[in-house]
Amino acid sequence: MSIINSNVFLMPCPTSKLMKKLEYLDFTGNLLTDLAMKESMCDGHGTLLKLRSLNVSKNALTSLALMSQLVTNLNQLVSLDLSQNVFSVMPAVCTWPKSLQYLNLSMANLRKITACLPKSLHVLDLSDNDLTMFDIQLPSLKELHISGNKFMSLPPGRWFESLELLLIQRNTLSMFGMSDLKEYKNLQNLEAGYNKFVCSCEFVTFMQRKVGQSIRLSDGPESYMCDSPVAFRGQLVADAHLSIFECHMMVSVSVLCTVAFLAFLICGILCYKLHVVWYVKMTWAWLKAKRNRTVNTNNADICYDAFVSYSERDSEWVEEFLVQELEGTQPPFRLCLHKRDFLPGGWIVDNIINAMEKSRRTLFVLSRHFVSSEWCKYELDFSHFRLFDENNDTAVLILLEPIDKETIPKRFCKLRKFMDSKTYLEWPEDETQRPLFWHNLKIAIKRVD
């Protein structure tokens, strides 16, 4: 008997008792309430005992506990449809007929499921409720319909030993994988489309390669679309192609860091070999020194004929020979010696640059001691930088002893070239050749009147 959408609000108990052989009863879309159902089912006392299918969907029922009591004695009841009523709450415990295999509680405003569900069920429909989790064991269940809820992951497969079909569309699933599906020992068909999938490498790989091997996606690949990342939003999971960097983040980052480290290492080695650090250091020191003072370039500001750069170990030769010879001539040469003319307490960089800029020439007294002297290295550095900065030839080289030009640092390319030029002077051991040496030196550093 089917009485559908007929505004029926009551079937009296005496009428129900007359239907002793009724197997199918459909009251969909009427006005039945809990009290009306209690009257229609004669308080659950032995009426409609042959009933196998009962449908009271789209009515005004509110008590699931009452409904379970009213049908508990219907020992042949197999199918019960209570969908689209307003139950809201599922009681902790319910009594159902052991024959019940199909239960429809879809669109019933349920927020939580309990052990009220009968263990004998083969098909359970909880679609379009507000459920977020499923932790009730139903060992005989073969079909589970939970589409349109708020599940963020697949229910644990260990609760459903016999499950063959799972419908979980229109939830909030972000992804699932082989580890989730392995728990479903008998699952054959899955419908999980229209969720907000995160197209990670694992999920995309699983969907494109492995999901069809043991479980069939009944709703088809067109139902599975990416929600994130933003670049893949709206794209089918089957068409998503992620880069190696996205799929192997840790390996990619490790390789990238290794490559970056090797690049920095190679750059460091090149900078060392090409003396980049030295040039940067000298540039900074030169600019800093120039900012701290006014640069004078007029001849009227020249105080010395030559600034003498030498090692302390060669000071005896400088004082006994060089100073006496040049400052003792007429008119005398004005020499700048760091021991005598540097400003006490001043920064060495300022002293060196000031001395060089106030001198027409820079006179280098080269020896093995000079090459190994850190003090002389500063003066050689800044002299080379001045040659580069001002593009003039102000250096005069004197070799006190034979020295291979290769021992001078390669970064002083211009100074190394001087060793092959006419400004290269070598101190003679033969005293008879010394007058010529002094003559050539005086010419090299002579004043311009």
Beta strands, then each sheet from edge to edge (+ up, - down):
strand 1: 24-26
strand 2: 53-55
strand 3: 79-81
strand 4: 102-104
strand 5: 123-125
strand 6: 143-145
strand 7: 165-167
strand 8: 189-191
strand 9: 197-198
strand 10: 216-217
strand 11: 226-228
strand 12: 304-309
strand 13: 335-337
strand 14: 359-366
strand 15: 395-399
strand 16: 424-426
sheet 1: 1+ 2+ 3+ 4+ 5+ 6+ 7+ 8+ 10+
sheet 2: 9+ 11+
sheet 3: 13+ 12+ 14+ 15+ 16+
end
